[in-house]
Amino acid sequence: MFRSPRLGLAAISALIVTISLLGVAQEPKEITGSWTAELHTAKVFLQVRTTAPNSWNNWNGDWNMGQTFAVEELSGLPANDDRFTASTLKFELHREAGTLAFEGAFRDGRGGGLFSFAPRAEYTGEMKALGYTDDLPLWRRFQLALHDVGPRYIKALASEGYTKLTLDEVQRARTHGVSIEYIREMKALGYRTTTIDGLVRAHDHGVSAEYVKSLKGAGYSNLSLDELVRIHDHGVSIAYIQELERLGFKNLSIEDLVRVHDHGVNATFVQELRGQGISEPTLEGYIRLHDHGIRAPFVTDMKAAGYDKLATEDLVRLHDHGVKPEFIRELKAQGYKNLALEDVVRLRDHGVSTDYIADMKDLGIKDLTLEQLVRLRDHGITPGFVNHVRARGFKDTTADELVRLKNGGLWK
């Protein structure tokens, strides 16, 4: 919704200047500043920039706000001309709190220039008549004008049951997009006693009336706003729910939907595993597979390596222990074929790599059993140690002798 257009026009850039509003005064006597805008499909992406008063929230420097308006809200702009060009132009934004008057230039739908704010004299009295006795200095009225906070919105809120709101609450609801239409739509869906803060939170988190309707259509009725916010925040869309239903997982609780989505289990993941013959009766099973890094290509590669009847537990154990298909293929190349899974895992756990086997073979230590390989590795028998032993005159040493020499301190 918020955009800051790039103009790149020398004529327009000359108009955009830094305006000093305050001097030593605490509150400005007038509000002026600069603006930039972009026209697109009957919308105006407008940004205004000015200097906040010295007393305002300890703010230091320029203050700016960007907002999207329907083009008809800005009198003086063309109704539908994305390539609008004008060397001089004036247009206005009329609000109950006052009028923002703009002047500047446009080229190819992008423009910039200066603005000024003129407060409406009757506004303060109208607000007091509604019970809002807040101090409304010029700067506050300027903000209320930008956000279109005035008697019309306040009365409409009251007609929907939102009375006795503070001005800050009203302004917050307005600036966060809680329109009267949104309130009515949510009421029609059953959210009649919701606080204004609850609606603000729901709207901020993307909970639209359409989203609620689609959930109801999928069988998820009577959800609280907190539940709606939670599932939306966690990316649970109607399309996602429907995907799971097509896979046979229906009537899932909100907690299950959130958990499954958070763990990355989607239709593609499930279908690809099923295509490899890995089918779990529950989503919990797929969560476990996903959490342990089991993906369809891993299953495919393990099958190609000769392990084509692996159960879920086998896949998890192999992956957890770092046994990759490449390791199995390399073991086969070294002559260790048709190994049981237990043996492959044991070799991996004890650090027996195929490079280690090849190095020992190069030193003439061949045809070692799996037990011997593990024992040598566990005792720290490295190619360097073997060379050290041979340099001491021990030429034809067996695996057991190498271990005995190492334990006997020949490494020194």
C-alpha positions as CSV (number, residue, x, y, z in Angstrom):
1,M,0.0,0.0,0.0
2,F,2.9,2.4,0.8
3,R,5.2,3.4,-2.0
4,S,7.7,6.1,-2.6
5,P,7.9,6.8,-6.4
6,R,11.1,7.7,-8.1
7,L,10.8,10.8,-10.2
8,G,14.1,11.5,-11.8
9,L,12.8,14.8,-13.3
10,A,14.9,17.9,-13.0
11,A,11.9,20.2,-13.1
12,I,10.1,18.2,-10.3
13,S,13.2,17.8,-8.2
14,A,13.6,21.5,-8.1
15,L,10.2,21.8,-6.4
16,I,11.0,19.3,-3.7
17,V,12.8,21.2,-1.0
18,T,13.4,20.8,2.7
19,I,11.0,23.0,4.5
20,S,11.9,24.4,8.0
21,L,8.6,24.8,9.9
22,L,9.4,25.5,13.4
23,G,12.3,27.8,14.3
24,V,12.2,27.9,18.1
25,A,8.4,27.5,18.4
26,Q,7.0,24.3,20.0
27,E,4.1,24.0,17.6
28,P,4.0,25.1,14.0
29,K,1.8,28.0,12.9
30,E,1.5,26.4,9.5
31,I,2.2,23.1,7.9
32,T,3.9,22.8,4.5
33,G,6.1,20.3,2.9
34,S,6.8,18.3,-0.2
35,W,5.1,15.4,-2.0
36,T,5.7,12.8,-4.6
37,A,3.1,10.6,-6.3
38,E,2.5,7.9,-8.9
39,L,-0.7,7.2,-10.8
40,H,-1.6,3.6,-11.5
41,T,-4.9,2.0,-12.4
42,A,-7.1,4.8,-11.0
43,K,-5.0,4.8,-7.8
44,V,-2.7,7.4,-6.4
45,F,0.4,6.4,-4.4
46,L,1.0,9.6,-2.5
47,Q,3.8,10.4,-0.1
48,V,4.0,13.6,1.9
49,R,7.0,14.9,3.8
50,T,7.3,17.7,6.3
51,T,9.0,18.5,9.6
52,A,7.4,17.4,12.8
53,P,7.1,19.9,15.7
54,N,9.9,20.0,18.3
55,S,7.5,18.8,21.0
56,W,6.1,15.8,19.0
57,N,7.1,12.5,20.5
58,N,10.8,13.5,20.6
59,W,10.9,13.2,16.9
60,N,14.0,14.6,15.2
61,G,14.0,15.5,11.5
62,D,11.6,15.0,8.7
63,W,8.3,13.1,9.0
64,N,6.7,11.4,6.1
65,M,3.7,9.2,5.3
66,G,2.7,7.2,2.3
67,Q,-0.8,6.1,1.4
68,T,-2.8,4.9,-1.5
69,F,-5.9,6.9,-2.5
70,A,-8.6,6.4,-5.0
71,V,-7.9,9.0,-7.7
72,E,-11.4,10.5,-7.2
73,E,-10.4,11.5,-3.6
74,L,-7.9,14.0,-5.0
75,S,-9.8,16.7,-6.9
76,G,-7.9,18.0,-9.8
77,L,-6.2,14.8,-11.0
78,P,-7.3,12.9,-14.1
79,A,-9.7,10.0,-13.5
80,N,-7.6,7.3,-15.3
81,D,-4.4,8.3,-16.9
82,D,-1.3,6.4,-15.9
83,R,0.8,8.5,-18.3
84,F,-0.5,11.8,-17.1
85,T,1.9,14.8,-17.9
86,A,1.5,18.4,-16.7
87,S,4.2,21.1,-16.2
88,T,2.1,22.9,-13.6
89,L,-0.8,21.4,-11.7
90,K,-2.9,22.0,-8.6
91,F,-5.1,19.4,-6.8
92,E,-6.6,19.0,-3.3
93,L,-7.4,16.4,-0.7
94,H,-10.5,17.4,1.2
95,R,-11.0,16.0,4.7
96,E,-13.2,17.0,7.7
97,A,-10.2,18.2,9.6
98,G,-9.0,20.4,6.7
99,T,-7.7,20.5,3.2
100,L,-4.3,19.6,1.8
101,A,-3.5,21.7,-1.3
102,F,-0.9,20.4,-3.7
103,E,1.0,22.0,-6.5
104,G,3.7,20.7,-8.7
105,A,4.2,18.8,-11.9
106,F,3.7,15.3,-13.5
107,R,5.5,13.4,-16.1
108,D,4.4,10.0,-17.4
109,G,2.2,9.4,-14.3
110,R,4.8,10.5,-11.8
111,G,4.9,13.8,-10.0
112,G,6.1,15.9,-7.2
113,G,6.0,19.3,-5.7
114,L,4.9,21.2,-2.6
115,F,1.8,21.1,-0.4
116,S,0.2,23.1,2.4
117,F,-2.4,22.2,5.0
118,A,-5.4,24.5,5.8
119,P,-7.4,23.4,8.8
120,R,-11.2,23.5,8.8
121,A,-12.4,25.9,11.5
122,E,-15.5,23.9,12.4
123,Y,-13.7,20.6,13.0
124,T,-12.7,21.2,16.6
125,G,-16.2,22.1,17.6
126,E,-17.7,19.1,15.8
127,M,-15.3,16.8,17.6
128,K,-16.1,18.4,21.0
129,A,-19.8,17.9,20.3
130,L,-19.0,14.2,20.0
131,G,-17.3,14.2,23.4
132,Y,-13.7,14.5,22.1
133,T,-12.3,17.3,24.2
134,D,-8.7,16.4,23.3
135,D,-6.3,19.3,22.6
136,L,-6.2,19.5,18.8
137,P,-3.2,21.7,17.8
138,L,-2.5,22.2,14.2
139,W,-0.1,19.3,13.9
140,R,-2.7,16.8,15.3
141,R,-5.4,18.1,13.0
142,F,-3.0,17.7,10.1
143,Q,-2.5,14.0,11.0
144,L,-6.2,13.4,11.5
145,A,-6.8,14.9,8.1
146,L,-4.3,12.7,6.4
147,H,-5.9,9.6,8.0
148,D,-9.4,10.9,7.4
149,V,-10.5,10.8,11.1
150,G,-13.6,12.8,11.7
151,P,-17.2,12.9,12.7
152,R,-18.4,10.7,9.9
153,Y,-16.1,7.8,10.8
154,I,-16.7,8.2,14.5
155,K,-20.5,8.2,14.1
156,A,-20.3,5.2,11.8
157,L,-18.3,3.4,14.5
158,A,-20.9,4.3,17.1
159,S,-23.7,2.9,14.9
160,E,-21.8,-0.4,14.8
161,G,-21.6,-0.4,18.6
162,Y,-18.1,1.0,19.0
163,T,-18.8,3.9,21.4
164,K,-16.7,5.7,24.0
165,L,-13.5,5.1,22.0
166,T,-10.6,7.4,22.7
167,L,-9.4,9.5,19.8
168,D,-6.2,7.5,19.7
169,E,-8.2,4.3,19.4
170,V,-10.3,5.8,16.6
171,Q,-7.2,7.0,14.8
172,R,-5.5,3.7,15.2
173,A,-8.4,1.8,13.8
174,R,-8.6,4.2,10.8
175,T,-4.9,4.1,10.1
176,H,-4.8,0.3,10.3
177,G,-7.5,-0.1,7.7
178,V,-10.5,-1.0,9.9
179,S,-13.2,0.4,7.7
180,I,-16.9,0.3,8.4
181,E,-17.3,-2.2,5.6
182,Y,-14.7,-4.5,7.3
183,I,-16.5,-4.2,10.6
184,R,-19.9,-5.1,9.0
185,E,-18.4,-8.0,7.1
186,M,-16.9,-9.4,10.2
187,K,-20.1,-8.9,12.1
188,A,-22.0,-10.8,9.5
189,L,-19.6,-13.6,10.0
190,G,-20.3,-13.8,13.7
191,Y,-17.8,-11.4,15.2
192,R,-20.2,-9.0,16.8
193,T,-18.7,-8.5,20.2
194,T,-15.1,-8.1,19.1
195,T,-13.2,-5.1,20.5
196,I,-11.9,-2.5,18.1
197,D,-8.3,-3.6,19.1
198,G,-9.2,-7.2,18.2
199,L,-10.3,-6.0,14.7
200,V,-7.2,-3.9,14.3
201,R,-5.0,-6.9,15.1
202,A,-7.0,-9.2,12.8
203,H,-6.8,-6.8,9.9
204,D,-3.1,-6.1,10.5
205,H,-2.5,-9.9,10.3
206,G,-4.3,-10.2,7.0
207,V,-7.5,-11.8,8.3
208,S,-10.0,-10.6,5.7
209,A,-13.7,-11.4,5.5
210,E,-13.0,-13.6,2.4
211,Y,-10.4,-15.6,4.4
212,V,-12.9,-16.2,7.2
213,K,-15.6,-17.2,4.7
214,S,-13.3,-19.7,3.0
215,L,-12.5,-21.3,6.3
216,K,-16.1,-21.6,7.2
217,G,-16.7,-23.2,3.8
218,A,-14.0,-25.7,4.6
219,G,-15.7,-26.6,7.9
220,Y,-13.8,-24.3,10.3
221,S,-16.5,-22.3,11.9
222,N,-16.7,-20.5,15.2
223,L,-13.0,-19.8,15.3
224,S,-11.9,-17.0,17.6
225,L,-10.0,-14.0,16.2
226,D,-6.9,-15.2,17.9
227,E,-7.2,-18.6,16.1
228,L,-7.8,-16.8,12.8
229,V,-4.7,-14.7,13.3
230,R,-2.6,-17.7,14.3
231,I,-3.4,-19.9,11.4
232,H,-3.1,-17.0,8.9
233,D,0.3,-16.0,10.4
234,H,1.5,-19.6,10.1
235,G,0.6,-19.6,6.4
236,V,-2.4,-22.0,6.5
237,S,-4.4,-21.2,3.4
238,I,-7.5,-22.7,2.1
239,A,-5.6,-24.2,-0.8
240,Y,-3.3,-25.9,1.8
241,I,-6.2,-27.3,3.7
242,Q,-7.7,-28.6,0.5
243,E,-4.4,-30.2,-0.6
244,L,-4.3,-32.2,2.7
245,E,-7.9,-33.3,2.3
246,R,-7.2,-34.6,-1.2
247,L,-4.4,-36.7,0.4
248,G,-6.9,-38.2,2.9
249,F,-6.2,-36.0,5.9
250,K,-9.5,-34.4,6.7
251,N,-11.1,-32.6,9.7
252,L,-7.7,-31.6,11.1
253,S,-7.7,-29.4,14.2
254,I,-6.3,-25.9,14.0
255,E,-3.3,-27.1,16.1
256,D,-2.6,-29.9,13.6
257,L,-2.9,-27.6,10.6
258,V,-0.4,-25.1,12.1
259,R,2.0,-27.8,13.2
260,V,2.0,-29.7,9.9
261,H,2.6,-26.4,8.0
262,D,5.3,-25.2,10.4
263,H,7.2,-28.5,9.8
264,G,7.1,-28.0,6.0
265,V,4.8,-30.9,5.2
266,N,2.9,-30.2,2.0
267,A,1.1,-32.1,-0.7
268,T,4.2,-32.2,-2.9
269,F,6.3,-33.7,-0.1
270,V,3.7,-36.4,0.6
271,Q,3.0,-37.3,-3.0
272,E,6.7,-37.6,-3.9
273,L,7.3,-40.0,-1.0
274,R,4.2,-42.0,-1.8
275,G,5.6,-42.2,-5.3
276,Q,8.6,-44.0,-3.8
277,G,6.5,-46.4,-1.9
278,I,6.8,-44.5,1.5
279,S,3.3,-44.0,2.9
280,E,2.5,-43.0,6.4
281,P,-1.0,-43.5,7.9
282,T,-0.8,-40.2,9.9
283,L,0.6,-36.7,9.3
284,E,2.7,-37.2,12.4
285,G,4.6,-39.8,10.4
286,Y,5.3,-37.4,7.6
287,I,6.3,-34.7,10.0
288,R,8.9,-37.1,11.4
289,L,10.2,-37.9,8.0
290,H,10.5,-34.3,7.0
291,D,12.1,-33.3,10.3
292,H,14.8,-36.0,9.8
293,G,15.6,-34.8,6.3
294,I,14.0,-37.6,4.4
295,R,13.1,-36.5,0.9
296,A,12.1,-38.4,-2.2
297,P,15.5,-38.1,-3.9
298,F,17.2,-39.7,-0.9
299,V,14.8,-42.7,-1.2
300,T,15.4,-42.9,-4.9
301,D,19.2,-42.9,-4.5
302,M,19.1,-45.5,-1.7
303,K,17.1,-47.8,-4.0
304,A,19.6,-47.3,-6.8
305,A,22.3,-48.2,-4.3
306,G,20.6,-51.5,-3.7
307,Y,18.4,-50.8,-0.7
308,D,14.9,-50.8,-2.2
309,K,12.9,-52.2,0.7
310,L,13.7,-49.7,3.4
311,A,11.1,-49.0,6.1
312,T,10.5,-45.5,7.5
313,E,12.7,-46.3,10.6
314,D,15.5,-47.5,8.3
315,L,15.4,-44.3,6.3
316,V,15.4,-42.1,9.4
317,R,18.3,-44.1,11.0
318,L,20.4,-44.0,7.9
319,H,19.9,-40.3,7.4
320,D,20.4,-39.5,11.1
321,H,23.8,-41.3,11.0
322,G,24.9,-39.5,7.9
323,V,24.8,-42.5,5.6
324,K,24.4,-41.2,2.1
325,P,24.0,-43.2,-1.1
326,E,27.4,-42.0,-2.2
327,F,29.0,-43.7,0.8
328,I,27.3,-47.0,-0.1
329,R,28.4,-46.8,-3.7
330,E,32.0,-46.0,-2.6
331,L,32.0,-49.0,-0.2
332,K,31.0,-51.2,-3.1
333,A,33.8,-49.8,-5.2
334,Q,36.2,-50.8,-2.4
335,G,34.8,-54.4,-2.5
336,Y,32.3,-54.1,0.4
337,K,29.0,-55.1,-1.3
338,N,25.6,-56.1,0.0
339,L,26.3,-54.9,3.5
340,A,23.6,-54.9,6.1
341,L,22.3,-51.6,7.2
342,E,23.7,-52.2,10.6
343,D,27.2,-52.6,9.2
344,V,26.9,-49.5,7.0
345,V,25.8,-47.4,10.0
346,R,28.6,-48.9,12.2
347,L,31.3,-48.0,9.7
348,R,29.9,-44.5,9.5
349,D,29.6,-44.0,13.2
350,H,33.2,-45.2,13.8
351,G,34.6,-42.8,11.1
352,V,35.6,-45.5,8.6
353,S,35.5,-43.6,5.4
354,T,36.2,-45.0,2.0
355,D,39.3,-42.7,1.8
356,Y,40.6,-44.5,4.9
357,I,40.0,-47.9,3.3
358,A,41.8,-46.8,0.1
359,D,44.7,-45.4,2.0
360,M,45.2,-48.6,4.0
361,K,45.0,-50.6,0.7
362,D,47.7,-48.4,-0.8
363,L,49.9,-49.4,2.2
364,G,49.3,-53.1,1.4
365,I,46.8,-53.6,4.2
366,K,44.1,-55.3,2.2
367,D,41.1,-57.5,2.6
368,L,40.2,-56.2,6.0
369,T,37.0,-57.3,7.6
370,L,34.5,-54.7,8.8
371,E,35.4,-55.6,12.4
372,Q,39.1,-55.0,11.6
373,L,38.4,-51.7,9.9
374,V,36.4,-50.5,12.9
375,R,39.1,-51.7,15.4
376,L,41.9,-50.0,13.5
377,R,40.0,-46.7,13.3
378,D,39.0,-46.8,16.9
379,H,42.6,-47.3,18.0
380,G,43.8,-44.4,15.8
381,I,45.7,-46.5,13.3
382,T,46.3,-44.0,10.6
383,P,48.4,-44.3,7.4
384,G,51.0,-42.0,9.1
385,F,51.2,-44.5,12.0
386,V,51.7,-47.4,9.7
387,N,54.6,-45.6,7.9
388,H,56.1,-44.8,11.4
389,V,55.9,-48.5,12.3
390,R,57.6,-49.6,9.1
391,A,60.3,-47.0,9.6
392,R,61.0,-48.7,12.9
393,G,61.6,-52.0,11.1
394,F,58.1,-53.6,11.4
395,K,57.4,-54.4,7.8
396,D,54.7,-57.0,7.6
397,T,52.3,-56.1,10.3
398,T,48.8,-57.4,10.6
399,A,45.8,-55.4,11.8
400,D,46.1,-57.0,15.3
401,E,49.8,-56.3,15.5
402,L,49.3,-52.6,14.5
403,V,46.8,-52.2,17.4
404,R,49.2,-54.0,19.8
405,L,52.1,-51.7,18.8
406,K,49.9,-48.6,19.1
407,N,48.7,-49.7,22.5
408,G,52.3,-50.4,23.5
409,G,53.4,-46.9,22.8
410,L,55.3,-47.3,19.6
411,W,53.7,-44.1,18.3
412,K,56.3,-42.1,20.3
